[in-house]
C-alpha cells in the first residue's frame, strides 16, 4: 500500500527528501559553528 502511494505521488516524496536533507544540512552547519565557537572560547579562556 505504501508503494502505491509512492508511485502515485513521486513529487511529494521528492519534496519531502529535499526538506529532510535541507533540515539535516542546517543542523550540521549549526553544530559545526557551535563546535568552532566552543573551541575559540576555550582558547581565549585559557
C-alpha positions in Angstrom: 0.0 0.0 0.0 2.9 2.3 0.7 4.4 1.5 -2.7 1.2 2.5 -4.4 1.2 5.9 -2.5 4.8 6.4 -3.5 4.1 5.6 -7.2 1.1 7.9 -7.2 2.9 10.8 -5.6 6.5 10.9 -6.6 6.5 14.7 -6.5 5.6 14.8 -2.8 8.3 12.3 -2.0 10.9 14.4 -3.8 9.8 17.5 -1.8 10.0 15.6 1.5 13.5 14.3 0.6 14.6 17.9 -0.2 13.1 19.2 3.0 14.8 16.5 5.1 18.2 17.0 3.5 17.8 20.8 3.9 17.0 20.5 7.6 19.8 18.0 8.1 22.3 20.3 6.4 21.2 23.2 8.6 21.6 21.1 11.7 25.1 20.1 10.6 26.1 23.7 9.9 24.8 24.9 13.3 26.6 22.1 15.1 29.8 22.9 13.3 29.5 26.6 14.2 28.8 25.7 17.8 31.9 23.4 18.0 34.1 26.1 16.4 32.7 28.8 18.8 33.3 26.4 21.8 36.9 25.8 20.7 37.5 29.5 20.3 36.0 30.1 23.8 38.4 27.5 25.3 41.4 29.1 23.5 40.5 32.5 24.8 39.6 31.3 28.3 43.0 29.6 28.8 
